[in-house]
Amino acid sequence: MHALEVTLRIGWTSCLFSIVIIGCGWIGSQTLSHVDQDLRTIYAEYTMAAADLGHVNGELIRYRTTVLRAIEAETKADFVRIAASLPNVHSRIDKAIQRFVDATNDASPGKNMDARELEELKNVQQRLTAYIDSSHYTIELLKNRWEAKSANEASRLRKAAEEHAAKDAGRKLIGVTLELDRLLEVVAEIAGEVRKEADVSLRIATMEFMVTSVLLAALVLILPVRRSG
């Protein structure tokens, strides 16, 4: 009878150890999987989002250069050809912004942009609209230049377009780039927070494993003493 009790006790102890070990292993795997996902988010989606903001800057420079080329056009045909390419560049800017929105949505746990990102993105879009409108006015001045009835009127309109592009549109372009820099800072800040959360989760998992290991070691030492007693 005593031997049966000892056997049952050993069996229950083995089951307890097995349950504890399986539970700890499951918790650890879930935590490490979460950490891995967070790190993938940082190095993939947020990196992609930052790259898309870089593309926006690149397309803005291309748009600005195209407007300046339109001012320098020596014939009406050249002006028309150069100005006709502006909508395509504008479309690429919009697509780059949309790619940024999609990337940040994929990076966010709730598949929605952070409120800080939304606010800065709204500022970027407002500044971008102001810059594009200003550039459109420059192009309208140039269209009038090529329709002018006299050389003096054409020269006056070209000079007005140059001044407008340099002062008004140039100032608004700087505003767009500054807002893009702020948005990039927000993206970097959020990525840092995700990384910090991942580090915290990893520390918690490590502590859980350490505590569990100590408890298991204690049980291994204590139970044989009780059985021998």
C-alpha positions as CSV (number, residue, x, y, z in Angstrom):
1,M,0.0,0.0,0.0
2,H,2.8,2.3,0.9
3,A,4.6,1.5,-2.4
4,L,1.4,2.4,-4.3
5,E,1.1,5.8,-2.5
6,V,4.7,6.5,-3.4
7,T,4.1,5.6,-7.0
8,L,1.0,7.8,-7.2
9,R,2.9,10.7,-5.6
10,I,5.7,10.4,-8.0
11,G,3.2,10.2,-10.9
12,W,1.4,13.4,-9.7
13,T,4.8,15.1,-9.2
14,S,5.8,14.2,-12.8
15,C,2.5,15.5,-14.1
16,L,3.0,18.7,-12.2
17,F,6.5,19.2,-13.6
18,S,5.3,18.4,-17.1
19,I,2.4,20.9,-16.8
20,V,4.7,23.6,-15.5
21,I,7.3,23.1,-18.1
22,I,4.7,23.0,-20.9
23,G,3.1,26.2,-19.6
24,C,6.4,28.0,-19.3
25,G,7.4,26.9,-22.8
26,W,4.1,28.2,-24.2
27,I,4.3,31.5,-22.4
28,G,7.9,31.9,-23.5
29,S,7.1,31.1,-27.2
30,Q,4.2,33.6,-27.2
31,T,6.4,36.3,-25.7
32,L,9.3,35.7,-28.1
33,S,6.9,35.6,-31.0
34,H,5.5,39.0,-30.0
35,V,9.0,40.4,-29.6
36,D,10.0,39.0,-33.0
37,Q,6.9,40.6,-34.6
38,D,7.7,44.0,-33.0
39,L,11.3,43.9,-34.2
40,R,10.0,42.9,-37.7
41,T,7.7,45.9,-37.5
42,I,10.5,48.2,-36.7
43,Y,13.0,47.1,-39.3
44,A,10.4,46.4,-42.1
45,E,7.2,48.5,-42.0
46,Y,8.6,51.6,-40.3
47,T,11.8,51.5,-42.5
48,M,9.5,51.3,-45.5
49,A,7.5,54.2,-44.3
50,A,10.6,56.3,-43.8
51,A,11.7,55.4,-47.3
52,D,8.4,56.5,-48.7
53,L,8.8,59.9,-47.1
54,G,12.2,60.1,-48.8
55,H,10.4,59.5,-52.1
56,V,8.0,62.3,-51.4
57,N,11.0,64.7,-50.9
58,G,12.6,63.4,-54.1
59,E,9.4,64.0,-56.1
60,L,9.0,67.4,-54.6
61,I,12.5,68.4,-55.8
62,R,11.6,67.0,-59.3
63,Y,8.4,69.0,-59.3
64,R,10.3,72.2,-58.3
65,T,12.9,71.6,-61.0
66,T,10.2,71.1,-63.6
67,V,8.6,74.4,-62.8
68,L,12.0,76.2,-63.0
69,R,12.6,74.5,-66.4
70,A,9.3,75.8,-67.5
71,I,10.4,79.3,-66.6
72,E,13.6,78.9,-68.6
73,A,11.9,77.5,-71.7
74,E,12.9,79.4,-74.8
75,T,10.0,78.4,-76.9
76,K,6.3,78.0,-76.4
77,A,6.5,74.3,-77.5
78,D,9.2,73.6,-74.9
79,F,7.1,75.3,-72.2
80,V,4.0,73.3,-73.1
81,R,5.9,70.0,-73.1
82,I,7.6,70.7,-69.8
83,A,4.4,72.0,-68.1
84,A,2.5,68.9,-69.3
85,S,4.7,66.7,-67.2
86,L,3.8,68.4,-63.9
87,P,0.5,66.4,-63.3
88,N,2.5,63.1,-63.6
89,V,5.0,64.3,-61.0
90,H,2.2,65.5,-58.7
91,S,0.6,62.0,-59.1
92,R,3.8,60.4,-58.0
93,I,3.9,62.6,-54.9
94,D,0.4,61.6,-54.0
95,K,1.2,57.9,-54.5
96,A,4.3,58.1,-52.3
97,I,2.2,59.6,-49.6
98,Q,-0.4,56.9,-49.9
99,R,2.3,54.3,-49.7
100,F,3.5,55.9,-46.5
101,V,-0.1,55.7,-45.1
102,D,-0.4,52.0,-46.1
103,A,3.0,51.2,-44.6
104,T,2.3,52.9,-41.3
105,N,-1.1,51.2,-41.1
106,D,0.5,47.8,-41.6
107,A,3.1,48.6,-38.9
108,S,0.5,49.7,-36.3
109,P,-0.9,46.9,-34.1
110,G,-4.5,48.1,-34.6
111,K,-3.9,48.7,-38.4
112,N,-4.5,52.4,-37.8
113,M,-2.1,55.3,-37.8
114,D,-1.0,56.8,-34.5
115,A,-2.7,60.1,-33.7
116,R,0.6,61.9,-33.8
117,E,1.3,60.6,-37.3
118,L,-2.2,61.6,-38.4
119,E,-1.7,65.1,-37.2
120,E,1.7,65.6,-38.8
121,L,0.4,64.0,-42.0
122,K,-2.4,66.4,-42.1
123,N,0.1,69.3,-41.8
124,V,2.2,67.9,-44.6
125,Q,-0.9,67.6,-46.9
126,Q,-2.0,71.2,-46.1
127,R,1.5,72.6,-46.8
128,L,1.8,70.4,-50.0
129,T,-1.6,71.7,-51.3
130,A,-0.4,75.3,-50.6
131,Y,2.8,74.7,-52.5
132,I,1.1,73.0,-55.5
133,D,-1.4,75.9,-55.7
134,S,1.4,78.4,-55.7
135,S,3.3,76.5,-58.4
136,H,0.1,76.4,-60.5
137,Y,-0.1,80.2,-60.3
138,T,3.5,80.4,-61.6
139,I,2.5,78.2,-64.5
140,E,-0.5,80.4,-65.2
141,L,1.8,83.5,-65.4
142,L,4.0,81.6,-67.9
143,K,1.0,80.6,-70.0
144,N,0.1,84.3,-70.2
145,R,3.6,85.1,-71.1
146,W,3.5,83.0,-74.2
147,E,0.1,84.5,-75.1
148,A,1.3,88.1,-74.6
149,K,0.9,90.6,-77.4
150,S,4.2,92.4,-76.9
151,A,7.7,91.5,-75.9
152,N,7.6,93.9,-73.0
153,E,4.5,92.2,-71.6
154,A,6.0,88.8,-72.1
155,S,9.2,89.9,-70.3
156,R,7.2,91.4,-67.4
157,L,5.2,88.1,-67.0
158,R,8.3,86.0,-67.1
159,K,9.9,88.1,-64.4
160,A,6.7,87.9,-62.3
161,A,6.8,84.1,-62.6
162,E,10.4,84.0,-61.6
163,E,9.8,86.1,-58.5
164,H,6.7,84.2,-57.5
165,A,8.5,80.9,-57.9
166,A,11.5,82.1,-55.9
167,K,9.6,83.9,-53.1
168,D,6.1,82.5,-52.6
169,A,6.4,79.0,-54.0
170,G,10.0,78.7,-52.6
171,R,8.8,79.6,-49.1
172,K,6.0,77.1,-49.3
173,L,8.2,74.4,-50.5
174,I,10.5,74.9,-47.5
175,G,7.3,74.6,-45.3
176,V,6.5,71.2,-46.9
177,T,10.0,69.9,-46.4
178,L,10.0,71.0,-42.7
179,E,6.7,69.2,-42.1
180,L,8.1,66.1,-43.8
181,D,11.1,66.2,-41.4
182,R,8.7,66.5,-38.4
183,L,6.7,63.6,-39.7
184,L,9.8,61.5,-40.1
185,E,10.8,62.4,-36.5
186,V,7.4,61.2,-35.3
187,V,7.8,57.9,-37.2
188,A,11.2,57.4,-35.6
189,E,9.8,58.2,-32.2
190,I,7.0,55.6,-32.6
191,A,9.4,53.0,-33.9
192,G,11.5,53.6,-30.8
193,E,8.5,53.1,-28.5
194,V,7.7,49.8,-30.3
195,R,11.3,48.7,-29.8
196,K,11.2,49.6,-26.1
197,E,8.0,47.6,-25.6
198,A,9.7,44.7,-27.3
199,D,12.7,45.0,-24.9
200,V,10.4,45.1,-21.9
201,S,8.5,42.0,-23.1
202,L,11.8,40.2,-23.5
203,R,12.9,41.1,-20.0
204,I,9.7,39.9,-18.6
205,A,10.0,36.6,-20.4
206,T,13.5,36.2,-19.2
207,M,12.5,36.9,-15.6
208,E,9.6,34.4,-15.9
209,F,12.0,31.7,-17.1
210,M,14.5,32.5,-14.3
211,V,11.8,32.3,-11.6
212,T,10.3,29.2,-13.0
213,S,13.7,27.5,-13.1
214,V,14.4,28.4,-9.5
215,L,11.0,27.0,-8.5
216,L,11.5,23.8,-10.4
217,A,15.0,23.4,-8.9
218,A,13.5,23.9,-5.4
219,L,10.8,21.3,-6.1
220,V,13.4,18.8,-7.3
221,L,15.3,19.3,-4.1
222,I,12.4,19.4,-1.6
223,L,10.2,16.5,-2.9
224,P,12.8,13.7,-2.6
225,V,13.4,14.8,1.0
226,R,9.7,14.6,1.8
227,R,9.5,11.1,0.2
228,S,12.5,9.8,2.1
229,G,10.9,11.2,5.3
